Amino acid sequence: MDLISNLSLGFGVAFTPINLMYAFVGCVLGTLIGVLPGVGPVATIAMLLPATYALPPVSALIMLAGIYYGAQYGGSTTAILVNLPGESSSVVTCIDGYQMARKGRAGPALAAAGLGSFFAGCIGTLILAAFAPPLTELAFKFGPAEYFALMVLGLIGAVVLASGSLLKAIAMIVLGLLMGLVGTDVNSGVARFSFDVPELTDGIGFVVIAMGVFGYGEIISNLAQPEHEREVFTSKVTGLFPTKEDLKNMFPAVLRGTTLGSALGILPGGGALLAAFAAYALEKKIQLKPGEVPFGQGNIRGVAGPESANNAGAQTSFIPLLTLGIPPNAVMALMVGAMTIHNIQPGPQVMTSNPELFWGLIASMWIGNAMLIILNLPLIGMWIKLLTVPYRYLFPAIVLFCAVGVYSTNNNTFDVWMVGIFGLVGYLFVKLGCEPAPLLLGFILGPMMEENLRRALLLSRGDWTVFVTRPLSAGLLAAGALLLVIVLLPSIKNKREEAFVED
């Protein structure tokens, strides 16, 4: 009964005209940036962080959440029609979705992605609503030692689940942790790693790094791609609704993708990207029916499974953020930034001290998913037209918007230069094949880890055994060590590398 009363409170908050408007704005923006290749949700949320200063906290978070799960929907449109993943979690949708479009079946592919996403989004939100309260109760049992151990596990998870080289993922985490140390030491008041630059005594701004590495870095790497490579199926999208046979093949794939995505979204470093890869790998393992199209040649299961998984993963990744205050992926790290802007401390106390925000955000996700299905399927023609906008018009506008946004945060031109520098660093990461998301997690978790480490050692009078004598802390550290051992086993290591390779 508690769940029903809490959800009725949430829907009461979400159904106010202002929150409905911001949910709609978030969903439209999310779909838009999902459709436009190269402008992912991380870059967009980073750009919009300064704009949330003027909004009420609930409206700001509802809008940012709408952008995140809206981008999962929009990313599939570009993947299917242009063979370009509009969003990183849509990479595997390209494989079969684009082949379906080439065979004149873009309509059913888009419908499979939209319907699968809607179902998975609704189930993911239901899981979030059901599991968040008991996890919050558990979180109140956490002390500094447990929080430190949990963050160590989170960083290990981010390394293990990052695509590409393990060594590069570790390097990104360490770089993020080191950048988080720049600024003034809280205990001693001494400036650290600021190199006598007065602007660095407050530390490097989170918005500056996020905008530079993800916003400008993506723009530079996209401008390096020749424009003539884009091929848009503007005339071939007919007959949106899938056939009876399509629906029969789709439904089990959607269920499997939703289950897998819901579980993987909760994991640190997991989220939508890993869920999509895992769902596609699972569908390929399941035997083809007689007469079914092979994978890689336009199988509808190859669209429905990953698209369901990435949406379910996007919704359930809010669980660790809202219950423990730990961001499991880069977008959730940005949500921590948004909450901090509004003086909200992410963690278990959000549910008790600010239930309107907590349940209002959850209720808005159902409303957002309903808006997205309406936005995506009937308006598909409009989104296709957007794909024809030349990059030479699109990117200068984004660069200007980023610069204005970052300047308005502190009214400081130094931040604008820093964004430019981090843009070049972001481009360098792309060229070196480094995934920048672990860097953002390291940067967010670094200061929190340091604070909890110091607090735990102060309480134990400098006794390091506090981390292994407390059962919860010891269990979390053991889980982290086990995760590292498992991923370093040769057979697992090879399988992991295979899982992140596109066919």
Backbone hydrogen bonds, N-H to C=O, Kabsch-Sander energy under -0.5 kcal/mol:
donor,donor_aa,acceptor,acceptor_aa,energy
5,S,1,M,-2.4
6,N,2,D,-2.8
7,L,3,L,-2.6
8,S,4,I,-2.3
9,L,5,S,-1.8
10,G,6,N,-2.3
11,F,7,L,-3.1
12,G,8,S,-1.8
13,V,9,L,-1.7
14,A,10,G,-3.1
15,F,11,F,-2.3
16,T,13,V,-1.3
20,L,16,T,-2.5
21,M,17,P,-2.2
22,Y,18,I,-2.1
23,A,19,N,-2.3
24,F,20,L,-2.1
25,V,21,M,-2.7
26,G,22,Y,-2.5
27,C,23,A,-2.3
28,V,24,F,-2.7
29,L,25,V,-2.7
30,G,26,G,-2.8
31,T,27,C,-2.5
32,L,28,V,-2.6
33,I,29,L,-2.9
34,G,30,G,-1.9
35,V,31,T,-2.3
36,L,32,L,-2.0
38,G,85,P,-0.5
39,V,36,L,-1.5
40,G,38,G,-0.9
44,T,40,G,-2.1
45,I,41,P,-2.9
46,A,42,V,-2.3
47,M,43,A,-2.3
48,L,44,T,-2.2
49,L,45,I,-1.1
52,T,48,L,-1.0
52,T,49,L,-1.1
53,Y,50,P,-1.3
54,A,51,A,-0.8
55,L,52,T,-0.9
60,A,56,P,-2.5
61,L,57,P,-2.3
62,I,58,V,-2.4
63,M,59,S,-2.3
64,L,60,A,-2.3
65,A,61,L,-2.6
66,G,62,I,-2.0
67,I,63,M,-1.8
68,Y,64,L,-1.8
69,Y,65,A,-2.3
70,G,66,G,-1.9
71,A,67,I,-1.9
72,Q,68,Y,-0.9
73,Y,69,Y,-1.0
74,G,70,G,-2.6
75,G,71,A,-2.4
76,S,72,Q,-0.6
76,S,73,Y,-1.0
77,T,73,Y,-0.7
77,T,74,G,-0.9
78,T,74,G,-1.1
79,A,75,G,-1.8
80,I,76,S,-2.5
81,L,77,T,-2.4
82,V,78,T,-2.7
83,N,78,T,-0.7
83,N,79,A,-0.8
84,L,78,T,-1.2
86,G,75,G,-1.2
86,G,84,L,-0.7
90,S,87,E,-2.6
91,V,88,S,-1.5
94,C,90,S,-1.1
94,C,91,V,-0.8
95,I,91,V,-0.5
95,I,92,V,-0.5
96,D,92,V,-0.7
97,G,93,T,-2.1
98,Y,94,C,-1.7
100,M,96,D,-2.2
101,A,97,G,-2.0
102,R,98,Y,-2.2
103,K,99,Q,-1.2
104,G,101,A,-1.7
105,R,100,M,-3.2
109,A,105,R,-1.7
110,L,106,A,-2.7
111,A,107,G,-2.5
112,A,108,P,-2.7
113,A,109,A,-2.1
114,G,110,L,-2.5
115,L,111,A,-3.1
116,G,112,A,-2.2
117,S,113,A,-2.1
118,F,114,G,-2.2
119,F,115,L,-2.4
120,A,116,G,-2.5
121,G,117,S,-2.7
122,C,118,F,-2.1
123,I,119,F,-2.2
124,G,120,A,-2.9
125,T,121,G,-2.0
126,L,122,C,-1.9
127,I,123,I,-2.3
128,L,124,G,-2.1
129,A,125,T,-2.5
130,A,126,L,-2.1
131,F,127,I,-2.8
132,A,128,L,-1.8
135,L,131,F,-1.8
136,T,132,A,-2.2
137,E,133,P,-1.9
138,L,134,P,-1.8
139,A,135,L,-2.1
140,F,136,T,-1.2
141,K,138,L,-1.8
142,F,139,A,-1.7
147,Y,143,G,-2.3
148,F,144,P,-2.4
149,A,145,A,-2.3
150,L,146,E,-2.5
151,M,147,Y,-2.2
152,V,148,F,-2.2
153,L,149,A,-2.3
154,G,150,L,-2.3
155,L,151,M,-2.4
156,I,152,V,-2.4
157,G,153,L,-2.7
158,A,154,G,-2.1
159,V,155,L,-1.9
160,V,156,I,-2.7
161,L,157,G,-2.6
162,A,158,A,-0.6
162,A,159,V,-0.5
169,A,165,S,-1.8
170,I,166,L,-2.4
171,A,167,L,-2.3
172,M,168,K,-2.3
173,I,169,A,-2.1
174,V,170,I,-2.7
175,L,171,A,-2.5
176,G,172,M,-2.4
177,L,173,I,-2.6
178,L,174,V,-2.6
179,M,175,L,-2.4
180,G,176,G,-1.7
181,L,177,L,-0.6
181,L,178,L,-0.9
182,V,179,M,-0.9
183,G,192,R,-2.3
184,T,201,T,-0.7
185,D,190,V,-3.0
189,G,185,D,-2.3
192,R,183,G,-4.2
197,V,194,S,-2.2
200,L,197,V,-1.8
201,T,198,P,-1.4
202,D,199,E,-0.6
203,G,200,L,-1.6
209,I,205,G,-1.9
210,A,206,F,-2.7
211,M,207,V,-2.9
212,G,208,V,-2.4
213,V,209,I,-2.8
214,F,210,A,-1.8
215,G,210,A,-1.0
215,G,211,M,-0.8
216,Y,211,M,-2.1
217,G,212,G,-2.2
218,E,214,F,-1.0
219,I,215,G,-1.9
220,I,216,Y,-2.7
221,S,217,G,-2.1
222,N,218,E,-2.4
223,L,219,I,-2.4
224,A,220,I,-1.0
225,Q,222,N,-1.2
229,E,226,P,-1.3
230,R,227,E,-1.7
234,T,232,V,-1.6
238,T,236,K,-1.5
247,L,243,T,-2.4
248,K,244,K,-2.0
249,N,245,E,-2.0
250,M,246,D,-2.8
251,F,247,L,-2.4
253,A,249,N,-0.9
254,V,250,M,-2.6
255,L,251,F,-2.2
256,R,252,P,-2.6
257,G,253,A,-2.8
258,T,254,V,-2.5
259,T,255,L,-2.2
260,L,256,R,-2.6
261,G,257,G,-2.8
262,S,258,T,-2.4
263,A,259,T,-1.6
264,L,260,L,-2.6
265,G,261,G,-2.3
266,I,262,S,-0.6
266,I,263,A,-0.6
267,L,263,A,-0.6
267,L,264,L,-0.5
269,G,328,P,-3.8
270,G,267,L,-2.0
271,G,264,L,-1.1
274,L,270,G,-0.7
275,A,271,G,-1.5
276,A,272,A,-2.1
277,F,273,L,-1.9
278,A,274,L,-2.8
279,A,275,A,-2.4
280,Y,276,A,-2.0
281,A,277,F,-2.3
282,L,278,A,-2.2
283,E,279,A,-2.3
284,K,280,Y,-2.1
285,K,281,A,-1.1
286,I,282,L,-1.0
286,I,283,E,-0.5
292,E,289,K,-2.1
297,Q,294,P,-1.6
302,G,299,N,-1.1
303,V,300,I,-1.1
304,A,300,I,-2.7
305,G,301,R,-2.2
307,E,303,V,-1.8
308,S,304,A,-2.0
309,A,305,G,-2.4
310,N,306,P,-2.8
311,N,307,E,-1.4
312,A,308,S,-2.5
313,G,309,A,-2.6
314,A,310,N,-1.7
315,Q,311,N,-1.9
316,T,312,A,-2.5
317,S,313,G,-1.3
318,F,315,Q,-1.5
319,I,316,T,-1.7
321,L,317,S,-0.7
322,L,318,F,-3.0
323,T,319,I,-2.2
324,L,320,P,-1.7
325,G,320,P,-0.9
325,G,321,L,-0.9
326,I,320,P,-1.7
333,A,329,N,-1.9
334,L,330,A,-1.7
335,M,331,V,-1.7
336,V,332,M,-1.8
337,G,333,A,-1.6
338,A,334,L,-2.3
339,M,335,M,-2.4
340,T,336,V,-2.6
341,I,337,G,-2.1
342,H,338,A,-1.1
343,N,340,T,-2.0
344,I,339,M,-2.9
345,Q,343,N,-0.6
350,V,347,G,-1.8
351,M,348,P,-0.7
352,T,348,P,-0.7
353,S,349,Q,-3.3
354,N,350,V,-2.3
357,L,354,N,-0.5
358,F,354,N,-2.0
359,W,355,P,-2.7
360,G,356,E,-1.7
361,L,357,L,-2.1
362,I,358,F,-1.5
363,A,359,W,-2.6
364,S,360,G,-2.0
365,M,361,L,-0.9
365,M,362,I,-0.8
366,W,362,I,-0.8
366,W,363,A,-0.6
367,I,363,A,-1.6
368,G,364,S,-3.0
369,N,365,M,-2.4
370,A,366,W,-2.0
371,M,367,I,-2.3
372,L,368,G,-2.4
373,I,369,N,-1.7
374,I,370,A,-1.4
375,L,371,M,-2.7
376,N,372,L,-2.8
377,L,373,I,-1.5
379,L,375,L,-0.5
380,I,377,L,-1.1
382,M,379,L,-0.7
383,W,379,L,-1.6
384,I,380,I,-2.0
385,K,381,G,-1.8
386,L,382,M,-1.4
387,L,383,W,-0.9
387,L,384,I,-0.9
388,T,385,K,-1.5
389,V,386,L,-1.7
393,Y,390,P,-1.5
394,L,390,P,-1.6
395,F,391,Y,-2.6
397,A,393,Y,-0.9
398,I,394,L,-1.6
399,V,395,F,-2.7
400,L,396,P,-2.4
401,F,397,A,-2.4
402,C,398,I,-2.6
403,A,399,V,-2.3
404,V,400,L,-2.6
405,G,401,F,-2.5
406,V,402,C,-2.8
407,Y,403,A,-2.1
408,S,404,V,-2.2
409,T,405,G,-0.7
410,N,406,V,-0.8
411,N,407,Y,-2.5
412,N,407,Y,-0.7
415,D,412,N,-0.7
416,V,412,N,-0.7
417,W,413,T,-1.7
418,M,414,F,-2.3
419,V,415,D,-2.3
420,G,416,V,-1.8
421,I,417,W,-2.3
422,F,418,M,-2.9
423,G,419,V,-1.8
424,L,420,G,-1.7
425,V,421,I,-2.0
426,G,422,F,-2.7
427,Y,423,G,-2.1
428,L,424,L,-2.2
429,F,425,V,-2.1
430,V,426,G,-1.8
431,K,427,Y,-2.3
432,L,428,L,-2.2
433,G,429,F,-0.7
433,G,430,V,-0.8
434,C,429,F,-3.0
439,L,436,P,-0.7
440,L,436,P,-1.4
441,L,437,A,-1.9
442,G,438,P,-2.7
443,F,439,L,-2.4
444,I,440,L,-2.1
445,L,441,L,-2.9
446,G,442,G,-2.3
448,M,444,I,-0.7
449,M,445,L,-3.1
450,E,446,G,-2.6
451,E,447,P,-2.3
452,N,448,M,-2.3
453,L,449,M,-2.6
454,R,450,E,-2.5
455,R,451,E,-2.3
456,A,452,N,-2.5
457,L,453,L,-2.2
458,L,454,R,-2.3
459,L,455,R,-2.4
460,S,456,A,-1.7
461,R,458,L,-1.1
462,G,457,L,-4.0
463,D,460,S,-0.6
464,W,462,G,-0.8
466,V,463,D,-1.4
467,F,464,W,-1.5
468,V,465,T,-1.4
469,T,465,T,-2.0
470,R,466,V,-1.1
474,A,470,R,-2.8
475,G,471,P,-2.5
476,L,472,L,-2.2
477,L,473,S,-2.3
478,A,474,A,-2.4
479,A,475,G,-2.1
480,G,476,L,-2.0
481,A,477,L,-2.4
482,L,478,A,-2.5
483,L,479,A,-2.2
484,L,480,G,-2.0
485,V,481,A,-2.4
486,I,482,L,-2.8
487,V,483,L,-2.3
488,L,484,L,-1.4
489,L,485,V,-0.6
489,L,486,I,-1.1
493,K,489,L,-2.9
494,N,490,P,-2.2
495,K,491,S,-1.9
496,R,492,I,-2.8
497,E,493,K,-2.0
498,E,494,N,-2.1
499,A,495,K,-2.3
500,F,496,R,-1.2
501,V,498,E,-1.6
